[in-house]
Each structure stands twice: as structure tokens, then as C-alpha cells.
Amino acid sequence: MFKNLQADCERFGYPSHLYEIDQDYSSLLQAWCNHPRIIRQGVEDFGTVLYMDVECRIVAPIPESWQAPLVSIRWPEQKFWIRYNSGTVMADESCIPWLDAWIRIIDEWKLGDLAREDHVHWPGDLCDELGMAAALSAFGVRVQTPRLEYVDRDTDAELARGLWSNRHTIIQHPTQHHWPKEADPVECKKLFVQNYPGNPLDATGIFSGDGDVQTHLGWVFNPEQRTYAPTEFWPEHARPWIEETVQLTSAQR
């Protein structure tokens, strides 16, 4: 996935660096708990950094108004323990005290050691951002909070949850890399709605026909078998199409 983000950085003239972690994680939460350590290491190595999850894409120049400390927030706005999204964080040396506190909270609460059954599941999941919220509050830090929009594609938010964009979008934060491990047809359709660059309603027309396998905007559709998947996961991870409407929420993935 990094090659896409790396290409974006090269296109806009930004230096980039990938931290590779040689570790298998038993849960998403355990992986998320590594975020503050990676961000802190980036600050030590490079000074001011814009940390992004490796699947992110940059679609427009980073505004000069973005200054550390900066953390994206879920939009529509969520409860305090999932208000932030640690997939986009700008930090510099002044941020080290609260980054260290975030790390200590994760370690003290043993968030990274929780088993799958030990934490709440979607929506409103317990995340590493709970520790971040505690650290920021304890140090009285006020951060810039660009919005990460989950629902409204007509938004003026600067970050998009998925692979859609509009004229205001700076960063896309895709979720379709979760597709191979997701078997629930409802959750798969949510991933489709988030990550189909065009109008997701297009799929209804595609599946109403009797044509051959079709490819549209990075997705493959088989009207005869009523299955679909992102191009990179077809046909091994084809999933059944469902007609029911799904509801996206910023309290979820």
C-alpha cells in the first residue's frame, strides 16, 4: 500500500518514510496502539512530521495552515473516546510530552494486550484514541482538528473516509484493505459505499442487468452471480451483493 502514498508524496514534493514493524498483531486495537510510538520516533528522526496510516492518499497539497499539534477528528462528531482518529497526526518536538503520556497510558492500561473479546466492537469501539484523548486533556493541549468525513460527500471537510473526494479533499483515508478479512455482506457493502469513487447507487443498475463481468472505477461486478469486490481482491474475495441500504457512521470503521 505504501507505494501509492509514496507516489503521492513524490508528486507533491514531500519527503516520505515508511516504518516497517516486524510483528503480527492479534487485533486492530493492538496495531493501533503502536501509533504513538511510530509518531514519536518520526519526530525524533525528522522533526515535524505528518503521520498517516500507510493506506492513506494525498490528493491535494497539504495546507500551510496545518501546524503541529494536529489530529483529525471523526465527523459527524463522536463521543470523547472516539472523537479523534489517529490515522492523521501532525507532531513536532513540542508534542513529545503528550506523546509520551499517550504511550504510558496505553502501557499502563494494557490496551495493546486486550483480546478480541475484551473490547467493545463496532460501532463506538474502544480505540487507541481513548489514550490520546486522556493525554491531550491532561496536558491541556489544544490541537488543530481537520475533519475526517464519513458520511456526507458534499462536505467541506479536508479528509475523506474512503476513496471518494471533492474539491475540498486533501487526504483520503481508505478502508477497502479490510475487504479480504470481512465476510459479513452488510459490512462489505459499507466498505463499498465508503470506497467506490463514483456514486455507489451505480451498483444497483449494474446488478440489474444480465451482462458479463464488468469493471468500474476499481471495482469488479458479476451481475450473473451477483458478486463484487475491489479489483485487487477479485475473484478470490468476491462477496455477495445485497440490495438493502446500509448506514455509515463515524462511530465505526
C-alpha positions as CSV (number, residue, x, y, z in Angstrom):
1,M,0.0,0.0,0.0
2,F,2.9,2.4,0.7
3,K,3.8,2.7,-3.0
4,N,0.6,4.7,-3.6
5,L,1.2,7.1,-0.7
6,Q,4.9,7.3,-1.7
7,A,3.9,8.3,-5.2
8,D,1.6,11.0,-3.9
9,C,4.4,12.4,-1.8
10,E,6.7,12.4,-4.8
11,R,4.1,14.1,-6.9
12,F,3.7,17.0,-4.4
13,G,7.4,17.2,-3.5
14,Y,7.2,15.8,0.1
15,P,9.8,13.6,1.6
16,S,8.4,10.3,2.9
17,H,9.5,7.5,5.2
18,L,7.9,4.1,5.9
19,Y,8.4,2.5,9.4
20,E,8.0,-1.3,8.9
21,I,7.0,-3.2,12.1
22,D,8.1,-6.8,12.1
23,Q,5.3,-8.0,14.3
24,D,2.0,-9.8,13.9
25,Y,-1.0,-8.3,15.7
26,S,-3.8,-10.2,17.2
27,S,-6.3,-7.4,16.8
28,L,-6.7,-4.0,15.2
29,L,-6.6,-2.4,18.6
30,Q,-3.1,-3.9,19.2
31,A,-1.9,-2.4,15.9
32,W,-3.4,1.0,16.6
33,C,-1.6,1.1,20.0
34,N,1.7,1.4,18.0
35,H,0.7,4.7,16.5
36,P,2.1,7.0,19.2
37,R,5.4,5.1,19.2
38,I,5.8,5.5,15.5
39,I,4.8,9.2,15.6
40,R,7.3,9.8,18.4
41,Q,10.1,8.0,16.5
42,G,9.3,10.1,13.5
43,V,9.6,13.3,15.5
44,E,13.0,12.2,16.8
45,D,14.2,11.3,13.3
46,F,12.8,14.1,11.3
47,G,11.4,16.9,13.5
48,T,8.0,18.0,12.3
49,V,6.1,15.1,10.8
50,L,2.7,14.4,9.3
51,Y,1.9,10.8,10.3
52,M,-0.6,9.0,8.1
53,D,-1.7,5.4,8.0
54,V,0.0,3.6,5.2
55,E,-3.2,3.2,3.2
56,C,-3.9,7.0,3.0
57,R,-3.7,9.0,-0.2
58,I,-2.8,12.7,-0.7
59,V,-5.0,14.3,-3.4
60,A,-4.1,17.9,-2.9
61,P,-1.2,19.9,-1.4
62,I,-1.1,20.0,2.4
63,P,-2.3,23.5,3.5
64,E,0.3,25.7,5.1
65,S,-2.2,26.4,7.8
66,W,-1.8,22.8,9.1
67,Q,0.6,23.1,12.0
68,A,1.5,20.7,14.8
69,P,-0.2,19.7,17.0
70,L,-2.9,18.4,14.6
71,V,-5.1,15.4,14.9
72,S,-8.0,14.5,12.5
73,I,-11.4,14.1,14.1
74,R,-14.3,11.9,13.1
75,W,-17.2,13.6,11.5
76,P,-20.1,13.7,12.3
77,E,-18.7,14.4,15.7
78,Q,-18.4,11.5,18.1
79,K,-18.1,10.8,21.8
80,F,-14.9,11.7,23.6
81,W,-13.3,8.3,23.5
82,I,-13.6,8.0,19.7
83,R,-13.6,11.7,18.8
84,Y,-10.1,11.6,17.4
85,N,-8.7,9.5,14.5
86,S,-5.0,8.8,14.9
87,G,-4.6,7.9,11.2
88,T,-3.6,11.5,10.5
89,V,-1.4,13.3,13.1
90,M,1.0,16.2,12.7
91,A,3.6,16.5,15.5
92,D,6.9,18.2,16.4
93,E,9.3,18.3,19.3
94,S,6.8,20.3,21.4
95,C,4.5,17.3,21.2
96,I,6.8,14.8,22.9
97,P,5.4,15.2,26.4
98,W,1.8,14.3,25.4
99,L,3.1,11.6,23.0
100,D,5.0,10.1,25.9
101,A,1.9,10.3,28.1
102,W,-0.2,8.6,25.4
103,I,2.3,5.8,25.3
104,R,2.3,5.5,29.1
105,I,-1.5,5.3,29.2
106,I,-1.6,2.6,26.6
107,D,1.1,0.6,28.5
108,E,-0.5,1.2,32.0
109,W,-4.0,0.3,30.8
110,K,-2.5,-2.6,28.8
111,L,-4.7,-1.6,25.8
112,G,-2.4,-3.4,23.4
113,D,-2.8,-6.6,25.4
114,L,-6.6,-6.8,25.2
115,A,-8.0,-9.9,23.5
116,R,-10.6,-9.5,20.8
117,E,-13.4,-10.4,23.2
118,D,-12.2,-7.9,25.8
119,H,-13.1,-4.7,24.0
120,V,-16.3,-3.3,22.5
121,H,-17.0,-4.0,18.8
122,W,-18.3,-1.7,16.1
123,P,-19.8,0.8,16.4
124,G,-18.4,3.0,19.1
125,D,-15.4,0.7,19.5
126,L,-12.7,1.2,22.2
127,C,-9.7,2.5,20.4
128,D,-6.2,3.8,21.0
129,E,-7.7,7.3,20.7
130,L,-9.0,7.0,24.2
131,G,-5.4,7.1,25.5
132,M,-4.7,10.1,23.2
133,A,-7.8,12.0,24.5
134,A,-6.6,11.4,28.1
135,A,-3.1,12.6,27.3
136,L,-4.2,15.7,25.5
137,S,-6.6,16.6,28.3
138,A,-4.0,16.0,31.0
139,F,-1.6,18.4,29.3
140,G,-4.2,20.9,28.3
141,V,-3.1,20.6,24.7
142,R,-5.2,22.3,22.0
143,V,-4.9,20.7,18.7
144,Q,-5.9,21.6,15.2
145,T,-8.7,19.3,14.2
146,P,-9.4,18.9,10.5
147,R,-12.5,16.8,10.0
148,L,-12.5,13.3,8.6
149,E,-15.9,13.0,6.9
150,Y,-17.5,9.5,7.0
151,V,-21.0,10.2,5.5
152,D,-21.5,13.4,3.5
153,R,-19.7,13.5,0.2
154,D,-20.8,17.2,-0.3
155,T,-18.8,18.2,2.8
156,D,-16.2,20.8,3.0
157,A,-14.1,18.6,5.3
158,E,-10.4,18.2,4.3
159,L,-10.3,14.4,4.9
160,A,-12.5,11.7,3.4
161,R,-13.1,8.3,4.9
162,G,-12.8,6.2,1.8
163,L,-11.6,6.6,-1.7
164,W,-14.1,9.4,-2.8
165,S,-13.1,13.1,-3.0
166,N,-14.5,16.5,-3.8
167,R,-12.8,19.9,-4.3
168,H,-12.2,20.3,-0.6
169,T,-10.4,16.9,-0.1
170,I,-6.8,16.9,0.9
171,I,-6.3,13.4,2.2
172,Q,-8.3,10.2,1.6
173,H,-8.3,7.6,4.3
174,P,-9.4,4.3,2.6
175,T,-10.9,1.3,4.3
176,Q,-11.1,-1.2,1.5
177,H,-7.9,-3.0,2.6
178,H,-10.2,-4.6,5.3
179,W,-12.1,-6.4,2.5
180,P,-10.3,-9.7,2.4
181,K,-11.0,-10.3,6.2
182,E,-14.6,-9.1,6.1
183,A,-17.3,-11.8,5.3
184,D,-20.4,-10.0,6.6
185,P,-22.3,-8.8,3.5
186,V,-23.6,-5.7,5.3
187,E,-20.1,-4.7,6.4
188,C,-18.8,-5.4,2.9
189,K,-21.4,-3.1,1.4
190,K,-20.4,-0.4,3.9
191,L,-16.8,-0.8,2.6
192,F,-18.1,-0.4,-0.9
193,V,-20.1,2.7,-0.2
194,Q,-17.0,4.2,1.5
195,N,-14.5,3.3,-1.2
196,Y,-16.4,3.4,-4.5
197,P,-15.1,6.7,-6.1
198,G,-18.3,7.2,-8.1
199,N,-21.9,7.2,-7.0
200,P,-22.5,4.0,-5.0
201,L,-26.0,3.8,-6.4
202,D,-24.4,2.9,-9.8
203,A,-24.1,-0.6,-8.5
204,T,-27.9,-1.1,-8.4
205,G,-28.0,-0.5,-12.2
206,I,-25.1,-2.8,-12.8
207,F,-26.6,-5.7,-10.9
208,S,-30.0,-5.2,-12.5
209,G,-28.5,-6.2,-15.9
210,D,-27.5,-9.6,-17.3
211,G,-24.2,-8.7,-18.7
212,D,-20.7,-10.1,-18.3
213,V,-18.3,-9.3,-15.5
214,Q,-17.7,-5.6,-15.5
215,T,-15.1,-3.3,-14.1
216,H,-15.9,0.2,-12.9
217,L,-13.7,2.6,-11.0
218,G,-11.5,0.0,-9.4
219,W,-14.3,-2.5,-8.6
220,V,-15.4,-5.7,-10.3
221,F,-19.1,-6.7,-10.6
222,N,-20.6,-10.0,-11.7
223,P,-24.3,-9.4,-12.4
224,E,-25.0,-13.1,-13.1
225,Q,-23.6,-14.3,-9.9
226,R,-24.4,-11.1,-8.0
227,T,-20.9,-10.8,-6.5
228,Y,-18.4,-8.0,-6.4
229,A,-15.0,-6.9,-4.9
230,P,-12.3,-4.3,-5.3
231,T,-10.2,-5.1,-8.4
232,E,-7.1,-6.2,-6.3
233,F,-9.2,-8.7,-4.4
234,W,-11.1,-10.2,-7.3
235,P,-12.0,-13.1,-7.7
236,E,-10.5,-14.6,-4.6
237,H,-12.5,-12.4,-2.3
238,A,-15.7,-11.9,-4.2
239,R,-18.7,-11.1,-1.9
240,P,-22.4,-11.4,-2.4
241,W,-24.2,-8.2,-3.3
242,I,-27.1,-7.1,-1.1
243,E,-29.8,-4.6,-2.1
244,E,-30.5,-3.3,1.4
245,T,-29.4,0.2,2.2
246,V,-26.6,0.4,4.8
247,Q,-25.9,3.3,7.2
248,L,-22.4,4.7,7.5
249,T,-21.4,6.2,10.9
250,S,-18.3,7.9,12.1
251,A,-18.5,5.7,15.2
252,Q,-17.5,2.8,13.0
253,R,-14.5,1.7,10.9
